[in-house]
């Protein structure tokens, strides 16, 4: 048996092989659903060949502005705010760590609040989440490294202490510049591709 291409019916509309897809606008979710046919294909399983036919459902957000305002802008802002942590003195452990951990938790919470299909897999939202988390995680790792150095390095006099603090300030500055440039480059590429 060879299955033929499907004819898809939705409300007053239909589409079949060679015709444009159907737009379903009445979804209660914040998505428009585009319905289109798939070219029939054969599938082999346990030495048997099966004829298959089907349809494809393409979900597109109805209102991207809501996602931009409730997800992309806040998480991007939190990434930029993480750069402020480099201006906090390394000796102010509660202040610097509190800022970074709070930004990380709020950013993760904003991601959890985004409405999405449960089985969408890895999408553009996850890519943005990874890119916007990078400056925050980098700041946390860099500060952890600074605290480790402060614990391990043995300083015997005031001159060595001054040199060590200058190196920490340079490390903070270089990491801040790298973090800012990498996030700016990521955001530019992300918005030009999507």
Residue, then its C-alpha position, 0 to 999 in steps of 0.5 A: x500500500x502506498x499512502x498518498x499526500x494528506x488533505x488537511x481540513x481546518x474549519x472552512x479551509x483545506x490544503x493538499x499537496x502543492x497548496x499553501x499551508x493553513x493558518x489556525x488563529x483560534x488557539x487558546x495558547x499565545x501561538x498561531x499554528x501553521x498546518x502543512x502536509x508532509x511528502x509521503x515517505x517510507x519507513x523500514x522497521x523489522x525488515x518491513x517497509x511501511x508507507x507513511x503520510x502526515x502533516x506538520x504543525x509550525x507554532x509561531x508566537x502571536x505577539x513577540x512584544x510580550x516575550x521581548x518585554x517579559x523575557x528578553x529585556x529583563x534577562x539581558x538587563x540582568x546580564x548587564x547588571x552583573x558587570x556592576x559586580x566587578x566594581x565591588x571590592x573583592x573584600x566585600x564578599x556578601x555584597x558581591x556574591x549577593x548581587x551575582x546570586x540574586x541576578x542568577x536566581x531572578x534570571x532563572x525564574x524569569x525563564x521558568x515563567x515563559x509560556x511555551x509548548x512543553x515538548x518544544x525541545x531546545x529553541x531560541x529561548x534556550x539559546x538566549x537563556x544560555x547567552x544571557x547567563x554567561x556574563x553572570x556565571x563568568x562573574x561568579x566563577x571569576x570571583x570564586x577564583x579571586x577568593x581562592x587566590x586570596x586564600x592561597x597566595x601568601x603575602x608577607x609585606x605591604x608592597x606585596x599586598x598592594x601588587x596583589x590587589x592591583x593584579x586583582x583589579x586588572x583581572x576584574x577589569x579584563x574580565x568585565x571587558x571580556x564579559x561585556x564584549x562577548x554579551x554584546x557580540x552574542x546579542x548582535x548575532x542572536x538578533x540578526x539570526x532570529 
